Amino acid sequence: MSDKFLRLPKVIEITGRTKSTLYLDVKLGRFPQPVKIGPRASGWLESEIKNWMATRAAARIPA
């Protein structure tokens, strides 16, 4: 498995969402939970972010 941990700035860059929106969506269960990777560090699994994006894209209404 070649999954990577993505830190917050990269997740924001990839998703185009703001920090506050990301954490609100995590709290509401609409975005993957971050994983604790150190005493003061968290990250998201790249595969979970990609799956979230794919699910969002598949759910959109066709034009």
C-alpha positions in Angstrom: 0.0 0.0 0.0 1.4 3.4 -1.0 -0.9 5.6 1.0 0.5 8.9 2.2 -0.4 11.2 5.0 -1.4 14.6 3.8 -1.0 17.6 6.1 -3.6 20.4 6.3 -2.1 22.8 3.8 -2.0 20.0 1.1 -5.6 18.9 1.9 -6.8 22.5 1.6 -4.9 22.8 -1.7 -6.3 19.6 -3.1 -9.9 20.1 -2.0 -10.2 23.9 -2.4 -11.9 24.1 1.0 -11.1 26.4 3.9 -9.6 25.2 7.2 -12.8 26.1 9.1 -15.0 24.3 6.6 -12.8 21.2 6.6 -13.0 21.0 10.4 -16.7 21.7 10.5 -17.3 18.9 8.0 -15.1 16.6 10.0 -17.2 17.4 13.1 -20.4 16.7 11.2 -19.1 13.5 9.7 -19.1 14.8 6.1 -15.3 14.7 5.7 -12.7 12.0 6.7 -11.2 12.3 10.2 -7.6 13.3 10.5 -5.1 10.7 11.9 -2.8 11.6 14.8 0.7 11.0 13.4 2.7 12.6 16.2 2.4 14.5 19.5 1.5 17.7 17.7 0.8 16.5 14.2 -2.2 15.2 12.3 -2.8 14.2 8.7 -5.3 12.7 6.4 -4.9 9.5 4.4 -4.5 10.4 0.8 -6.8 7.5 -0.3 -9.6 8.8 2.0 -9.3 12.3 0.5 -9.4 10.9 -3.1 -12.4 8.7 -2.2 -14.2 11.7 -0.7 -13.6 13.7 -3.8 -14.8 10.9 -6.1 -17.9 10.5 -4.0 -18.7 14.2 -4.2 -18.1 14.2 -8.0 -20.3 11.2 -8.5 -23.1 12.8 -6.5 -23.4 15.9 -8.6 -26.4 16.4 -10.8 -25.7 16.1 -14.5 -26.0 19.3 -16.5 
